[in-house]
C-alpha cells in the first residue's frame, strides 16, 4: 500500500540513509498502534448479534458477618453474603449496532500510510526534469 501511494514520488532526502531512518522511525513510532487498531477493528467486525447487545452488570452486595472481608475490587458475585442485588443491562439491537457503527473505522491504514508523506516529494508533473539554480549561476549573470 505504501508503494501504491508513493511509488512514483522521489524521496525527500539527498541521503538514502536519512530517508531510511525517517521510514523506520515512523514504523517504530506508529506501527504498533496501527497494528493494534487493525486487530481491534477485526474483533469488532467479528462480533455476533448477541455480543453486540450485551450490556454491563451492576452488583450490589451486603453482608452482616462474612467469614472473610469482602473485596471491593472483585467483579464476580460473592457466595457468602446476606443480600445481593444484580442488575444486568442489555442494549437494544439498534443501540448495539449504533455503538458498533461509531466504533468501526475504515481509514486506519490510510492514516498510517499518510504519515510517510514527509519522506517523499510531491510534484505536479514529476516526469519532467527539475531545474535548479545554484548560487554560482546567480552570481554569473
C-alpha positions in Angstrom: 0.0 0.0 0.0 2.9 2.3 0.7 4.2 1.7 -2.8 0.8 2.2 -4.4 0.6 5.7 -2.8 4.2 6.9 -3.1 5.7 4.6 -5.8 6.3 7.3 -8.4 7.4 10.0 -5.9 11.1 10.7 -5.4 12.4 10.6 -1.9 12.7 13.8 0.0 16.3 13.4 1.0 19.6 13.5 -0.8 21.0 10.9 1.6 19.4 7.4 1.3 20.3 6.6 5.0 18.4 9.7 6.2 15.4 8.5 4.2 15.6 5.0 5.7 15.9 6.5 9.2 12.7 8.5 8.6 10.9 5.5 7.3 12.0 3.2 10.2 11.2 5.9 12.8 7.7 6.3 11.5 7.2 2.5 11.5 8.7 2.2 15.0 6.6 5.1 16.4 3.2 4.4 14.8 3.4 0.8 13.6 2.4 -0.9 16.8 -0.6 1.3 17.3 -1.7 0.8 13.7 -1.3 -3.0 14.2 -3.4 -2.9 17.4 -6.1 -0.8 15.9 -6.3 -3.2 12.9 -6.7 -6.1 15.4 -9.4 -4.3 17.4 -11.3 -3.4 14.2 -11.1 -7.1 13.2 -12.6 -8.1 16.5 -15.3 -5.5 16.2 -16.3 -6.8 12.8 -16.4 -10.4 14.1 -18.9 -9.6 16.9 -22.1 -11.6 16.9 -25.5 -10.1 17.3 -25.7 -11.4 20.9 -22.3 -9.9 21.8 -23.3 -6.5 20.3 -26.4 -6.4 22.5 -24.5 -7.3 25.7 -24.6 -4.6 28.4 -22.9 -4.1 31.7 -23.7 -5.6 35.1 -24.2 -3.8 38.3 -23.6 -5.8 41.6 -24.7 -4.5 45.0 -23.7 -6.7 48.0 -24.5 -6.5 51.7 -23.0 -8.9 54.3 -23.6 -8.7 58.0 -20.9 -11.1 59.3 -18.9 -12.6 56.4 -16.2 -15.0 57.4 -13.7 -13.1 55.3 -13.6 -9.4 54.4 -15.2 -8.8 51.1 -13.1 -7.5 48.3 -14.4 -4.3 46.7 -12.3 -4.9 43.6 -13.9 -8.2 42.7 -16.2 -8.2 39.6 -17.9 -11.5 40.5 -20.8 -12.3 42.8 -19.9 -13.1 46.4 -21.1 -16.5 47.7 -21.3 -15.6 51.4 -23.4 -12.5 51.5 -26.8 -11.9 53.2 -28.2 -9.8 50.4 -27.3 -9.2 46.9 -28.8 -7.2 44.0 -27.6 -7.6 40.5 -28.7 -5.6 37.5 -27.9 -6.9 34.1 -28.2 -4.4 31.3 -28.9 -5.3 27.7 -28.8 -3.0 24.7 -31.5 -2.9 22.0 -30.4 -4.2 18.6 -30.5 -0.7 17.2 -28.5 0.7 20.1 -25.9 -2.0 19.8 -25.5 -1.5 16.1 -25.3 2.3 16.6 -22.5 1.8 19.0 -20.7 -0.6 16.7 -21.2 1.9 13.8 -19.4 4.6 15.8 -16.5 2.3 16.6 -15.9 1.0 13.1 -13.2 2.9 11.2 -12.2 2.1 7.6 -9.4 4.7 7.5 -6.9 3.2 9.9 -4.4 2.1 7.3 -4.7 5.2 5.2 -4.0 7.4 8.3 -0.9 5.3 8.9 0.3 5.5 5.2 -0.3 9.3 5.3 2.4 9.6 8.0 5.0 8.7 5.4 4.2 11.8 3.4 7.2 13.6 4.8 9.5 11.0 3.3 8.5 11.8 -0.3 8.5 14.9 -2.6 5.2 15.9 -4.2 5.3 17.4 -7.7 2.6 18.3 -10.1 4.4 16.8 -13.1 7.2 14.6 -11.7 8.1 13.1 -15.1 9.6 16.5 -16.3 13.2 17.3 -15.3 13.6 19.7 -12.4 15.8 22.7 -13.0 17.7 24.1 -10.0 19.6 27.4 -10.0 22.7 27.4 -7.8 24.3 30.4 -6.2 27.2 30.2 -8.7 24.8 30.6 -11.6 23.1 33.5 -10.0 26.3 35.4 -9.4 27.5 34.8 -13.0 24.6 36.8 -14.5 
